[in-house]
Amino acid sequence: MNTQGIIHVSHLSKVYKTEGMETTALSDISFDIQKGEFVAIMGPSGSGKSTLMHILGALDTPTTGQYILDGENVENLTDDELADIRNKKIGFIFQAFNLLPRITVLQNVMLPMRYAGIPEEERKKTAQKYLEMVGLGHRLSHTSSQISGGQQQRVAIARGLAMNPALLLADEPTGNIASAQAEEIMAIFQELNNKQGHTIVMITHEPDIAAHSKRIITVKDGKIISDKKNPKPIPAKRTNAID
Amino acid sequence: METLLESLKTLTLNKLRTGLAMLGIVIGIGSVIALVSLGQASQQAIQNQIQSLGANLLTVNPGSQTSGTIRGAAGGATTLTNADATAIQTSPSITTISAVSPEVQKRVQVTAGRNNSNIQIIGVTAAYEGVHKITLTEGRFINDVDNNSLSKVIVIGQQVEANLFPTQDPLGQNIRINGISFRVIGITASKGGTGFLNQDNIGYIPLTTAQQQILGQTYLNTISLEAKSQDVMTQAENEVGYLLLARHKLTSPAQADFTILSQQDIANTASATTGTFTSLLSGIAAISLLVGGIGIMNIMLVTVTERTREIGLRKALGAKKQVITMQFLTESILLTFSGGLIGIVIGIIASYIFSSLSGSIFVISFPSILLAFVVSAGIGVLFGWYPASRAASLQPIEALRYE
């Protein structure tokens, strides 16, 4: 096993049991993701890519198979241990942004650091740094309802980066926002990946979004049907036009 | 601290709901505080009144007359005599009694000029003044000379003065009782009390005059005794009891044709009555507190359901079970605690208004306020626990999917 690996998945399967019916969402999935990769996981709806994302995000556990995240075996862990792994190793970016509506942008970004027990001053400084990086340094005290969808997703990216995780896990990050803003999000991803060496796994069903990544894994009916390098990722430009 | 501020923010977001949720606690705590404070006020009022009648006081009353197998009414016996009173005063076996006041009493209609009133007439000796702690505002009290010479003199209470002599000084004026004129020689200071207990609607006349000219009886209605101190009350009770048994030729206390009551006995009985009443009402108030707590639980369960997505997100970002539990517990404790606080204020105001309307004393019981604080916070924990632990055990993916 490669020690540089961020993700090691072998013979992973997930079976749901509802009312006596067994539904196989994933069967015999195996792949490795190294540090510094930018991977898109593609597939139509119902292909099992969401289930895969939940398992990769330590939100769910596989029925069989092995999942090692950044050297940590995510098996037989208690809820609290899983919470700790999510907190320290994974930065989530959701399709629906999932910012807390009642607190400010800054407080949203500070939230994961609070669960890690980091002192308030440091949290504030770090959150501010990442918000400036995604171009929202001037929106710190707004609430999520006061900013656009694209801006909300950038806040979510800053929140994902807050704990400096081993893996950025994005679930349809552009699904709920306009295409010009989607371009901006992709530009940020590429910058994080190229300049800062962040490992990014992005779930999407849109081929033109997937085309920004360096490697594309396609899933269908719970199986991997292709796993290819993308030699020429389409570069996205940061515009900052829609602020 | 941050959790506290966050909870505060959440609760102020939906003010109507927060207010309604708190209402049960407010009413519960408020009524407990008000009722306890009213109960204590009335208990203290009784104590004060009884203390003002003399703390070392023992009262000997005739029991029921038993002739053959027929038992008469309590207090109806005619066995308590002037000789008994004299014996208590002079007997060498009595060591703990400092004063003896033989008394007779009757309610009579009295007139003065064109005014009339129904008052309590008490036939007394000079000892009455000391035993019952009578103070005079004007004139003098009944003395031994009055008794020896069957004087027709009267000392009246404030209420009698107000009723019979609204416009003039009563001293030296005459009051007619059963057609006999009594000259007013003194006026007592107010002792308070209402209705039957009114200590101011009384006229005091010499015992001999009362027995021979008004009542036509040789027996006594009451012998009041003053013990030397509060510590010898029981001993005094026994000494007097055995002396009277011997004088009445009775062999055992079970046959006694008299009863001896200490002032403390009366106070205790009265306190016990109001105490029962207070705890009964407080019990009802406590039930409303329980109902309030269930209301809190209900609201917290609704809140948890409404915020399923938020809980899922927090867990996805790394919040452990304990963090989520604490967040919701903080909210419910904050709810009940501030409800309790408002309840305490309302309870105090209510009992203040009630006491000033009814003219009774106003008492705040600090232990009950402290208890109210603890109880309201406790209700928050008790009824917040289940919703909070339900929130904490939500699975993050289920919660994130929830619409």
Contacts between the chains, C-beta under 8 A, distances in Angstrom:
chain1	res1	chain2	res2	distance
A	54	B	397	5.2
A	57	B	316	7.3
A	59	B	316	6.2
A	59	B	396	5.0
A	59	B	397	4.7
A	59	B	400	7.6
A	60	B	397	5.5
A	79	B	320	7.9
A	79	B	321	6.3
A	79	B	393	7.8
A	80	B	320	4.6
A	80	B	321	5.9
A	80	B	322	7.9
A	83	B	315	6.1
A	83	B	318	5.2
A	83	B	319	6.4
A	83	B	320	5.0
A	83	B	321	7.8
A	84	B	318	6.6
A	84	B	320	7.3
A	86	B	315	7.9
A	86	B	316	6.0
A	86	B	317	7.0
A	86	B	318	5.1
A	87	B	317	6.6
A	87	B	318	2.3
A	88	B	318	7.2
A	92	B	316	5.6
A	92	B	317	7.0
A	94	B	400	7.4
A	98	B	309	7.3
A	98	B	313	4.7
A	98	B	316	7.9
A	98	B	400	7.2
A	100	B	310	6.2
A	100	B	313	7.1
A	102	B	9	6.1
A	102	B	10	6.7
A	102	B	13	6.5
A	103	B	6	7.4
A	103	B	9	7.8
A	111	B	314	7.5
A	111	B	317	5.8
A	112	B	317	4.6
A	112	B	318	5.6
A	114	B	2	6.9
A	115	B	314	7.8
A	115	B	317	6.3
A	115	B	318	4.3
A	115	B	319	5.0
A	115	B	320	7.3
A	115	B	323	6.3
A	116	B	318	6.7
A	120	B	2	7.7
A	159	B	317	7.5
A	163	B	318	7.8
